[in-house]
Every structure is written in C-alpha cells, then in structure tokens.
C-alpha cells in the first residue's frame, strides 16, 4: 500500500499529465490547460473572478524559460512555492500535539 507521500507524488504527476495531454503533449501545459488545471484542481485557491489577463500574468510568472508553455519542472516549482507558503503560514501556529523530543 502506498504511503500518503507516495500518493501525493503520484497525484502531482498524473494531474499534470491529465491536463497537459489535452493538446497532445503530456509534457507541457498551454495557457488554456493551465487555466483548466487551476480551476478544476485548485478551486479553493483560484478565485472565480479571475480574468483572462490574470491567467496570462500567472502563466508568465510560471513560464520561466518564456516558451509560452509550462513544463513539468515549472509546474513543480509552483507547487513547491505553494507548499512553502502554506508551511510559512502555519509554522508559527501551535501544533495540536507537540512532537516528542
């Protein structure tokens, strides 16, 4: 049986591939695929009122090599940033059950 971390890694890869393969290339997301991924996979994090120019701006931030697509490495970097943000946000809160030392 897969551990939660193994399941999470599989979900990260399969989610990217599912949305990327819409255009026939499961290694890159175009802007439309990125928009769909954000809306369907991160609905709580994606405000409903985003305009197309907002998605364009987000795309330009993620697309570090400026090829007008988001490859898997760029996608994983964005998830790492989200994880870092969540960790930083919650790191100062008191844990429910302290770790034993």
Residue, then its C-alpha position, 0 to 999 in steps of 0.5 A: x500500500x502506498x504511503x500518503x507521500x507516495x500518493x501525493x507524488x503520484x497525484x502531482x504527476x498524473x494531474x499534470x499529465x491529465x491536463x497537459x495531454x489535452x493538446x497532445x503533449x503530456x509534457x507541457x501545459x498551454x495557457x488554456x490547460x493551465x487555466x483548466x488545471x487551476x480551476x478544476x484542481x485548485x478551486x479553493x485557491x483560484x478565485x472565480x473572478x479571475x480574468x483572462x489577463x490574470x491567467x496570462x500574468x500567472x502563466x508568465x510568472x510560471x513560464x520561466x524559460x518564456x516558451x509560452x508553455x509550462x513544463x513539468x519542472x515549472x509546474x513543480x516549482x509552483x507547487x513547491x512555492x505553494x507548499x512553502x507558503x502554506x508551511x510559512x503560514x502555519x509554522x508559527x501556529x501551535x501544533x495540536x500535539x507537540x512532537x516528542x523530543 
